[in-house]
């Protein structure tokens, strides 16, 4: 399968045309999905403002979760929606253009929509209910959030596939495919044998800690699962503490705002689970050769020669600047994300102007793994959770889980394609079939939790997932966690020490600050020759240091200064000159600025420092000399600040100037500590990546579980719960998970009632038809009140001028469709393509319509109007309107009483008229109507060979 098999951008079609390819047969099937009336949901909050949602069904609960996210995280949701669409620069300005260009070129929105269309119907309904809740709450949420006013932005409408886009945009860089660009540059400049010289947990890769204790190791006799995900710290946070309760399940956990359910860290009462990044490699980069043909098409050189590929242009709007045009090109490997099509087909850009495509599993398979999410919520045992995880796709994770029976799980979950080893290392040639993906997926490792030690640990090290990746985190965090839990590395059963542990004891593990990676630098410092008096004092002081990066430690700051100086001296060494200074790959214009964090040499040297000071890059004597010179330089500066004063969190904010400037807290820890607060050695002591949450899941008593997030439950500045967890998080403490409803506070949000008709995908269909190569088209009745905003957006666009409502208000549009809905002879439908609104389709009986006064109505005449939804991009997909018309005509002629389709587009709409003739419509006379001069056209049933 190729990623261009299903090309799903929307066309800039005319607004009327039943101009349709009726080729291809009709495959009808009866639609009988039950429709449920949702009852009110209830919202409770604990003393930390954490929402506990209760509803009468899973669908009602999904809607409640979406509504709550809109109230608590409106600005965050709006930001994520724009990131999916690649429209952030329209309100954030030029600094956001790089992401928008990538999102467009990587086709994130189109991939999300494609994946939504392949969901199981019940999952699609569940996601749609969540989206309906978001849309119902956004206006109120936006009114609370000052960022909207600061950005002069109104909240936009979520589509059913938007949550899949949020998940994809959040994780598309998670596996660190840009690291292959760095290895490519290192190999080209230093030699192929040096490609992995800097291999370590790099600056753009997310990691985590996680551990499990069996009942044999706890004070209660039941398992405990604990840990903390290490991500870029964002404000508001990337995780939302939440409880979701309905008759089918009652789950507490950490949700991703914008995504229904609880994916990564949850406790259902019967089973609890947690994940870490498996560090697997499952995305590939291909070096493409593209050329533009004389007629303007684009071709790519593949294994079978030159092939025509999909190409279209899009416009990125930029606040305060000129719009930018982006050409979106997709080969059989995947979307081109680096480089441009050369107008000169004979030009060879060489290594300094690469053209590179990205191949990633959801784009290839149309599966993002969302069918696993509701299954996770319903799991009661490890076995049920394990089955649910078989459907997991992205990102690829290591999972630890335990249930109340004492059963445990330790496995990898996700989709890793089968291909050659070189694909994992570097950019590979697109035309060589040796680098193509093969059938199937890699087997996913699993293991048993050690029954003797009663402990399992996952910390991104080269362990369970080793067969699936190239670079892993150093083993220091994993070794230290085992040591703290009573199992020193390599000690085995005889090394098990210490008493049983409780949930409360886990905080000491979360916050451990020992920096084992300091050993090699301090070892060289101990042997550094010919130090002056100040440098000797520095050496003696650091050799007495306990190697803990504590917030109040001045020795930790001194070590950081020494480390930074060593990094810069290494960067200046002739051995690394081909990748540093003016030759630093991050300076190259060949790569988009988005990828600079992966291409910058100094951070790479800083993160790989332990390796570079240990193995063969430089002779031992030169390493000693570098450390000695650094000791002399740092000793002369006399740094005495406590580590917590310089090592402060620096969170990402979409609009940092919208709220009062804050002094962010300083924390203990460092990159290779269990308390992994990652500064960038040689660049800054500030940290942008660290524990995005901490959790402890207790399987004996769920109410003894604990959790915390960096800032608070609310994303609304000024809220009582906007920053009330910051001090807990900074100091390493955790908040209790309250599960007794009697101890929670019921809020006025509980009064909200919504009905299923507000979700188009949940309405019963009058017609459903699968169109091969396009998707499933369903026709559902328009709900004038619920759909007024959607329809108003469509009919008032310039492209819909022939529809005649360009100057109508939303209220006027609603009134018109309420009138249509009242007529027994006229009907309006939303056409859904794979659950997503794709067109407005209207039918009428001509003898009951003013058009009937303009021609001789024949028995069996049946009139239709069609308005294609606005395009997601400026790239038209050939056959899009034809495919929709295939379904519409299938619906019309499914009634044997309908003998002839009648249309009456504006006579000026030449594009629609040409399409009609091409399909088989017979043009009739022009007629004059009050609002336009129209041209009649007729499609007899017999033309299609129907009886």
Secondary structure, 3 states (H helix, E strand, C coil): CCCCCCCCCCCCCCCCCCCCCCCCCCCECCCCCCCCCCCCCEEEECCCCCEEEECCCHHHHHHHHHHHHHHHCHHHHHHHHHHHHCCCHHHHCHHHHHHHHHHHHCCHHHHHHHHHHCCCHHHHHHHHHHHHHHHHHHHHHHHHCHHHHHHCCCCCCCCCCHHHHHHHHHHCCCCCCCHHHHHHHHHHHHCHHHCCCCCCCCCCCCEEEEEEECHHHECCCCCEEEEEEEEECECCCCCEEEEEEECCEEEEEEECCCCCCCCCEEECCCEEEEEEECCCCCEEEEECCEEECCCCCEEEEECCEEEEEEEEEEEECCCCCCCEEEEEEECCCCEEEECCCCCCCCCCCHHHHCCEEEEEHHHHHCCCCCHHHHHHHHCCCHHHHHHHHCCCCCCCEEEEEEECCCCEEEEEECCCECCCHHHHHCCEECCCHHHCCCCCECCCCECCCCCCCCEEEECCECCCCHHHCCCCECCHHHHHHHHHCCECCCCCHHHECCCCECHHHHHHHHCCCECHHHHHHHHHHHCCCCCCHHHHHHHHHHHHCCCECCCCCHHHHHHHHHHHHHHHHHHCCHHHHHHCHHHCHHHCCCCCHHHHHHHCHHHHHHHCHHHHCCCCCCCHHHHHHHHHHHHHHHHCCCCCCCHHHHCEECCECCCHHHCCCCCCCECCCCCCCCCCCEEECCCEEEEEEEECCEEEEECCCHHHCEEECCCCCCCCCCCCCCCCCHHHHHHCCCEECCCCHHHCEECHHHHCCCCHHHCHHHCCEEEEEEECCCEEEEEEECCHHHHHHHHHHHHCCHHHHHHCCCCCCHHHHHHHHHHHHHCCCEEEEEEEECCEEEEEEEEECHHHCHHHHCCCCCCCEEEEEEEECCCCCCCCCCCHHHHHHHHHHHHHCCCCCCCEEEEEEECCCHHHHHHHHHHCCEEEEEEEECCEEEEEEEEEHHHHCCC
